[in-house]
């Protein structure tokens, strides 16, 4: 039985040590037939590094004698391309740059790559100084003279500059815009290295999570072609439904297949990176994390979200504040957390970090980071949160924003109340949430709009390990405002919540009775048990009525 390559991006090791490998080698010819200078963006932990290392093993001249051994049982073994094992490989990995001393760390990184390149290919060259940028120029010139074709690979090209962006905008600006900044000089050197007759740099392939740094460095990313949303490359990384099914069959989990696929669909699926693609894909890390626990422990992981896919709150924090106040970008995230779709004419694949106040740019960034997925809707694009993992991460993000406004719920109390609800049908959880909001004027003022009551509920209910939270879930005869479905079978009760609002100006006792009556009629029509994955759950139907931000009615419908 092959081992799962969870957390492993060393392609040669994956193949030689008999790890399970999802064959992506058919994409090699597509890469080769595309432009010579490419950059490819995907969210974190999607398998980019493994794919890049596969390309290195295929194109590197040093792997020529091991080709058949490394690529056994793959498509490319018997379908090689003209450029197989024909390049001198120069690989940079910027994930390890120390952002607290980024200039020295970056220079050391370049110096190490140059030394390794010279050693690996036994190149004899003398340098005039210690400046790694100057050494790169000399090395490229030398290889040009010797007719040594170089393939440049950069993994996580934007890793440390993105960290710098959220830590210190001024330093970021200097790094990507100042002509003598070493980061900008590096990319200028690469571009010059491709522009001469018989240039040594023949091909380049960069990976990252956003185009911000490359746009700011090259004034529009004109150093290469962005293939991130190309239909050809939609599932060059990630796991398709057929690939997941094959894994389940290989590890003889057929008796759990329906349960596994249902869980993975809700928590790890629904990524689409081209608007015309009809199918969706899973995040690779999330699937391997989940299956690793199923195979090796015989049960689901205790926490369904791998800590490795969580995005640091600070990476988006600076985008939602203007003059220390929450801005329209935060409203977009609040809308998304309620499963309200956001519509846009076109996503931008090149935009600057200095223009993130523009809605189109902010939505495009959310897309590249994997916080939203796309599908075509008439002449527009519909953006929505892909799965429960991302919904939880965004809920965590919103909670941090609330904390910045001095609104901080005691999580262990919230968990206790939610547990009391799941086992005893105790509705105190909803009163607790509302009482906390009433005591904090800053958050109360912010959520004075009706929709934010629901957003606050979703945010805090999502940040638990007991329930999956669905908003606007389609069921027979309607859409349910909120559904709480137990994650573990030991919790006996789930919930169907119908949420209603009455404005302060229109409130009367008779108006409340009218609203409650209508809510009871509406919630009675929902046939939640018709959803296949919910059949084993007993659902309590609860009506919540708010007057502005205040909960004035909370009752179970018997």
C-alpha positions in Angstrom: 0.0 0.0 0.0 1.5 3.4 -1.0 2.0 6.1 1.5 0.1 9.4 1.2 2.4 12.3 0.3 0.8 14.6 2.9 3.0 17.7 3.3 5.6 16.4 0.8 6.5 18.4 -2.3 9.7 16.5 -3.3 8.5 14.9 -6.6 11.6 12.6 -7.0 11.1 11.3 -3.5 7.4 10.8 -4.0 8.1 8.6 -7.0 11.2 6.8 -5.8 9.8 6.0 -2.4 6.5 4.8 -3.7 4.1 7.5 -2.4 0.7 7.8 -3.9 0.9 10.2 -6.9 -1.9 11.7 -8.8 -0.5 11.8 -12.3 -0.3 15.5 -13.6 2.4 14.8 -16.2 -0.1 15.2 -19.1 0.1 18.9 -18.4 3.8 19.0 -19.3 3.1 19.3 -23.0 0.6 22.1 -22.3 3.2 24.0 -20.3 5.7 23.5 -23.1 3.3 24.6 -25.8 2.3 27.7 -23.9 4.5 30.9 -23.7 8.1 30.5 -22.6 7.8 32.7 -19.6 4.9 31.8 -17.3 3.6 32.6 -13.9 1.0 30.4 -12.2 -1.1 31.5 -9.1 -3.0 29.2 -6.8 -4.1 29.5 -3.1 -1.8 28.1 -0.5 -1.3 24.4 -0.1 -2.7 23.5 -3.5 0.2 21.4 -4.8 2.1 24.1 -6.7 5.5 23.1 -5.3 5.1 19.4 -6.2 4.1 20.4 -9.7 7.0 22.7 -10.1 9.4 20.0 -8.8 7.9 17.6 -11.3 8.8 20.0 -14.1 12.3 20.3 -12.8 12.7 16.5 -12.7 11.4 16.3 -16.3 13.4 19.2 -17.8 16.7 19.0 -15.8 19.6 17.4 -17.7 20.8 15.9 -14.5 17.8 13.6 -14.4 18.2 12.3 -17.9 19.6 8.8 -16.8 16.8 8.4 -14.3 13.9 9.4 -16.5 12.3 6.0 -16.8 12.7 5.3 -13.1 11.3 8.6 -11.9 8.5 8.8 -14.4 7.3 5.2 -14.3 3.6 4.7 -14.3 2.9 8.2 -15.6 1.5 9.5 -18.8 4.6 11.3 -19.9 6.8 8.2 -19.7 5.6 7.1 -23.1 4.6 10.5 -24.4 7.7 12.6 -24.0 8.0 16.1 -25.4 10.9 17.5 -27.6 12.5 19.4 -24.7 12.8 16.5 -22.2 15.9 16.7 -20.0 17.4 19.5 -22.0 17.8 22.4 -19.6 20.2 23.6 -16.9 17.9 24.3 -14.0 18.1 27.3 -11.7 15.5 27.1 -8.9 14.7 29.9 -6.4 12.4 29.4 -3.5 11.4 32.6 -1.7 9.3 30.9 1.0 12.2 30.9 3.4 13.2 34.6 3.2 13.4 36.1 6.6 11.1 39.1 6.4 12.6 40.7 9.5 15.9 41.0 7.7 14.6 40.6 4.1 17.5 42.4 2.3 20.3 40.2 3.7 18.1 37.1 3.6 17.2 37.7 0.0 20.8 38.3 -1.0 21.9 35.1 0.8 19.2 33.2 -1.0 20.4 34.4 -4.4 24.0 33.7 -3.5 23.2 30.1 -2.5 21.3 29.4 -5.7 24.2 30.7 -7.8 26.7 28.5 -5.8 24.5 25.4 -6.2 24.0 26.1 -9.9 27.8 26.4 -10.5 28.5 23.3 -8.4 25.7 21.1 -9.9 26.8 21.8 -13.5 30.5 22.1 -12.9 30.7 25.6 -14.4 34.0 27.4 -14.3 33.5 31.1 -13.8 35.1 34.0 -11.8 33.1 36.8 -10.4 34.3 40.4 -10.0 32.4 41.1 -6.7 30.0 39.7 -4.1 26.8 41.4 -5.3 24.5 38.5 -6.3 22.7 40.6 -8.9 25.9 41.3 -10.6 26.9 37.6 -10.3 23.6 36.6 -11.9 24.2 38.9 -14.9 27.7 37.5 -15.3 26.5 33.9 -15.0 23.7 34.5 -17.6 26.3 36.0 -20.0 28.7 33.1 -19.5 25.9 30.6 -20.2 24.9 32.5 -23.3 28.5 32.3 -24.5 28.7 28.6 -23.8 25.2 28.0 -25.3 23.8 26.5 -22.0 20.0 26.8 -22.0 18.6 27.8 -18.6 15.1 27.1 -17.2 14.4 29.5 -14.3 11.9 28.3 -11.7 10.8 30.4 -8.8 8.6 28.9 -6.1 6.5 31.3 -4.0 7.9 34.3 -5.7 5.7 36.6 -3.6 5.9 35.0 -0.2 8.1 37.4 1.7 7.0 40.5 -0.1 3.4 39.8 0.8 4.4 39.5 4.4 6.3 42.8 4.1 3.2 44.4 2.5 1.1 43.8 5.6 3.9 44.7 8.0 5.2 47.9 6.5 3.7 49.4 3.3 6.6 51.9 3.0 9.2 49.2 2.9 7.1 47.2 0.4 6.9 50.3 -1.8 10.6 50.8 -1.7 11.2 47.1 -2.4 9.1 47.0 -5.6 9.2 50.5 -7.0 12.6 52.0 -6.3 15.0 51.4 -9.2 17.9 50.3 -7.1 15.8 48.0 -4.9 17.4 44.6 -5.0 14.1 42.7 -5.5 13.2 44.9 -8.5 16.8 44.5 -9.8 16.4 40.8 -9.6 13.4 40.7 -11.9 14.9 43.3 -14.2 18.0 41.0 -14.5 15.8 38.0 -15.4 14.0 40.0 -18.1 17.2 41.3 -19.6 18.5 37.7 -19.6 15.7 36.7 -21.9 15.9 39.6 -24.4 19.2 39.0 -26.3 19.8 36.9 -29.4 20.5 33.4 -28.2 19.8 34.4 -24.6 20.7 31.8 -22.0 17.3 32.0 -20.2 15.0 30.0 -22.5 12.1 29.4 -20.2 10.8 30.6 -16.8 8.0 29.3 -14.5 7.0 31.2 -11.4 4.4 30.2 -8.7 2.7 32.4 -6.2 -0.6 33.3 -4.6 -1.3 36.8 -6.0 0.0 39.0 -8.9 0.5 42.0 -6.6 4.3 42.0 -6.3 4.9 41.1 -10.0 2.6 43.8 -11.1 4.3 46.4 -8.9 7.8 45.2 -9.9 7.3 45.0 -13.7 4.6 47.6 -14.3 2.0 45.1 -15.4 3.6 41.7 -15.1 5.0 42.0 -18.6 7.8 39.6 -17.6 5.6 36.7 -18.5 2.2 35.2 -19.2 -0.3 34.6 -16.4 -1.8 31.1 -17.0 -3.7 31.0 -13.7 -7.2 31.3 -15.2 -6.4 29.5 -18.5 -8.9 26.8 -19.1 -6.1 24.4 -20.0 -4.6 24.7 -16.5 -7.7 24.7 -14.3 -6.8 21.5 -12.5 -3.0 21.3 -13.2 -2.9 21.2 -9.3 -5.7 20.2 -7.0 -7.7 17.0 -7.0 -10.7 16.3 -9.3 -13.7 14.2 -8.2 -12.5 11.3 -10.3 -9.1 11.5 -8.8 -10.6 11.5 -5.3 -12.7 8.5 -6.2 -9.7 6.6 -7.4 -7.9 7.3 -4.1 -10.8 6.0 -2.1 -10.9 2.9 -4.2 -7.1 2.4 -4.0 -7.1 2.6 -0.2 -10.1 0.2 0.0 -12.4 2.7 1.6 -15.4 1.8 -0.5 -17.7 1.2 2.4 -17.1 4.8 3.5 -17.1 6.3 0.1 -20.4 8.1 0.3 -19.6 9.6 3.7 -16.0 10.6 2.6 -17.2 12.3 -0.6 -20.0 14.1 1.2 -17.7 15.5 3.8 -15.0 16.5 1.3 -17.6 18.2 -0.9 -18.8 20.4 1.9 -15.4 21.2 3.5 -12.8 21.0 0.7 -14.4 21.3 -2.8 -15.9 23.8 -5.2 -12.8 25.6 -6.5 -13.0 26.7 -10.1 -10.3 28.8 -11.7 -11.8 29.3 -15.2 -15.3 30.7 -15.7 -16.1 28.2 -18.4 -15.1 25.0 -16.5 -18.2 23.1 -15.5 -16.6 20.9 -12.8 -14.9 21.9 -9.5 -11.8 20.7 -7.8 -10.6 20.0 -4.2 -7.7 21.6 -2.4 -4.9 19.0 -2.4 -3.7 19.6 1.1 -7.1 19.4 2.6 -7.9 16.1 1.0 -4.6 14.5 2.0 -5.0 15.8 5.5 -8.4 14.3 5.8 -7.6 10.9 4.2 -4.4 10.6 6.2 -6.5 10.5 9.3 -9.1 8.2 7.8 -6.5 5.7 6.6 -4.0 5.8 9.5 -6.4 6.5 12.5 -9.5 4.9 11.2 -11.6 8.1 11.8 -12.0 11.7 10.7 -9.4 14.2 12.0 -10.5 15.9 15.3 -10.5 19.2 13.5 -11.6 19.2 9.9 -9.4 22.2 9.0 -5.7 21.7 8.6 -3.8 24.5 10.4 -1.5 24.7 7.3 -4.3 26.2 5.1 -5.3 28.9 7.5 -4.3 32.3 6.3 -2.9 34.8 8.8 -5.5 37.4 9.6 -3.0 40.2 9.2 -2.6 39.4 5.5 -6.1 41.0 4.8 -6.5 43.2 7.8 -4.9 46.3 6.3 -7.4 46.0 3.4 -10.5 46.5 5.4 -9.7 49.6 7.3 -9.7 53.2 6.1 -8.7 55.8 8.6 -9.0 53.1 11.3 -12.6 52.4 10.4 -14.1 49.4 8.7 -14.6 50.1 5.0 -16.6 48.7 2.1 -14.2 45.8 1.7 -15.3 44.5 5.1 -18.9 44.8 4.0 -18.1 42.5 1.0 -16.7 39.9 3.3 -19.7 40.2 5.6 -22.0 39.7 2.5 -20.0 36.6 1.4 -20.2 35.0 4.9 -23.9 35.0 4.5 -23.6 33.1 1.3 -24.8 36.0 -0.7 -23.2 35.9 -4.1 -21.2 38.8 -5.3 -21.3 39.7 -9.0 -18.6 41.2 -11.1 -18.1 41.8 -14.8 -14.5 40.7 -15.0 -11.8 39.6 -12.6 -8.4 41.3 -13.0 -5.3 39.2 -13.3 -2.9 42.1 -12.9 -3.4 44.7 -10.2 -1.3 46.8 -7.8 -1.1 46.5 -4.0 -1.5 50.3 -4.0 -5.0 50.1 -5.6 -6.8 47.7 -3.2 -9.5 50.1 -2.2 -11.1 49.5 -5.6 -13.8 46.8 -5.2 -12.8 45.0 -8.4 -9.2 44.7 -7.3 -10.2 43.5 -3.8 -12.6 40.9 -5.2 -9.8 39.8 -7.6 -7.4 39.4 -4.7 -10.0 37.3 -2.8 -10.2 35.1 -5.8 -6.4 34.6 -6.2 -6.2 33.8 -2.4 -8.9 31.2 -2.8 -11.5 32.9 -0.6 -14.0 32.9 -3.4 -14.6 30.7 -6.4 -16.2 31.7 -9.8 -18.8 30.6 -12.2 -20.4 32.2 -15.2 -23.7 33.9 -14.6 -25.2 35.3 -17.8 -22.8 38.1 -18.9 -21.2 38.3 -15.4 -19.2 36.3 -13.0 -20.7 35.0 -9.7 -18.3 34.9 -6.8 -19.0 32.8 -3.7 -17.2 31.1 -0.8 -16.2 27.6 -2.1 -16.5 25.5 1.0 -16.9 25.3 4.8 -13.1 25.5 5.4 -12.9 28.9 3.7 -16.1 30.0 5.4 -14.6 29.2 8.8 -11.4 31.1 7.9 -13.4 34.2 6.8 -15.5 33.9 10.0 -12.3 33.9 12.0 -11.2 37.0 10.0 -14.4 38.8 10.8 -14.1 37.9 14.5 -10.7 39.5 14.6 -12.2 42.7 13.1 -14.8 42.7 15.8 -12.1 42.2 18.4 -10.4 45.3 17.0 -13.6 47.1 17.8 -13.4 45.9 21.4 -16.0 43.2 21.0 -14.7 39.9 22.3 -16.9 37.0 23.0 -15.7 34.4 25.5 -15.3 31.4 23.2 -15.6 28.7 25.9 -18.9 30.1 27.0 -20.1 30.2 23.4 -19.0 26.6 23.0 -20.8 25.5 26.2 -24.1 27.2 25.2 -23.8 25.6 21.7 -23.3 22.2 23.3 -26.3 22.7 25.6 -28.3 23.4 22.5 -27.1 20.3 20.6 -27.8 18.0 23.5 -30.7 19.6 25.5 -32.4 21.9 22.9 -31.4 24.9 25.1 -31.8 28.2 23.2 -29.6 30.2 25.5 -26.9 30.4 22.8 -29.0 32.9 20.8 -29.7 35.1 23.9 -26.0 35.0 24.9 -24.9 36.3 21.5 -27.5 39.0 21.5 -26.7 40.1 25.1 -23.0 40.5 24.2 -23.9 42.7 21.2 -26.1 44.8 23.4 -23.3 45.5 25.8 -20.8 46.7 23.1 -21.9 49.9 21.4 -19.1 49.8 18.8 -20.2 46.5 17.3 -23.9 47.3 17.9 -23.6 50.5 15.9 -21.9 48.7 13.1 -24.5 45.9 12.8 -27.5 48.2 12.9 -28.3 47.0 9.5 -30.6 44.0 9.5 -28.2 41.8 7.5 -25.5 42.2 10.0 -27.5 40.4 12.7 -27.4 37.3 10.5 -23.8 37.9 9.6 -22.8 38.0 13.3 -24.8 34.8 14.0 -23.0 33.0 11.1 -19.6 34.3 12.1 -19.7 33.0 15.7 -21.7 29.8 15.0 -19.2 29.0 12.2 -16.2 29.2 14.7 -17.1 26.0 16.4 -16.1 22.4 16.0 -19.6 21.0 16.6 -21.7 22.1 13.7 -21.5 22.8 10.0 -23.3 26.1 9.3 -25.2 26.6 6.1 -26.8 29.9 5.0 -29.6 30.2 2.4 -29.6 26.5 2.0 -31.9 25.3 -0.8 -34.4 22.7 0.4 -37.8 21.5 -0.9 -40.2 24.5 -1.0 -37.7 27.3 -0.1 -34.4 28.5 1.2 -33.5 28.2 4.8 -31.9 31.2 6.5 -29.6 29.1 8.6 -29.0 25.4 9.2 -26.8 23.9 11.9 -25.9 20.3 11.0 -23.9 18.3 13.6 -20.4 17.4 12.5 -20.3 14.4 14.8 -23.1 11.8 15.2 -23.0 12.0 19.0 -24.8 15.4 18.9 -28.5 14.5 18.7 -30.0 17.8 17.5 -29.4 20.1 14.5 -31.3 23.4 13.9 -33.3 25.1 11.2 -33.4 28.9 11.9 -35.8 31.3 10.4 -34.7 34.9 11.0 -37.0 37.9 10.8 -36.6 41.6 11.3 -38.8 44.4 12.4 -37.6 48.0 12.2 -37.8 50.2 15.4 -40.2 52.5 13.7 -42.7 49.9 12.7 -42.6 47.7 15.8 -45.9 46.9 17.6 -47.1 43.8 19.5 -49.5 43.1 16.6 -46.7 43.4 14.1 -44.6 40.9 16.1 -47.5 38.4 16.1 -47.9 38.9 12.4 -44.2 38.3 11.7 -44.1 35.2 14.0 -47.2 33.7 12.3 -45.7 34.2 8.9 -42.4 32.7 10.1 -44.1 29.6 11.5 -45.9 29.0 8.2 -42.7 29.4 6.3 -40.5 27.2 8.5 -43.2 24.5 8.5 -42.8 24.1 4.7 -39.1 23.3 4.8 -38.4 19.6 4.3 -34.8 19.6 5.6 -34.8 15.8 5.9 -35.0 15.5 2.1 -31.3 16.4 1.9 -29.5 13.1 1.7 -26.6 13.9 4.1 -29.0 15.2 6.8 -31.3 12.2 7.1 -29.8 11.0 10.4 -30.2 14.3 12.2 -33.2 15.5 14.2 -33.7 19.2 13.4 -35.2 21.7 15.8 -37.0 24.5 14.1 -36.4 27.9 15.7 -37.7 31.4 14.9 -35.6 34.4 15.8 -37.1 37.9 15.5 -34.9 41.0 15.8 -36.0 44.6 16.3 -33.0 46.3 14.7 -30.1 44.7 16.6 -32.1 43.4 19.5 -33.5 39.8 19.8 -37.1 40.1 20.8 -38.4 36.6 20.0 -36.7 33.3 20.2 -38.8 30.1 20.3 -38.8 26.6 19.1 -41.6 25.6 16.7 -43.1 22.4 17.9 
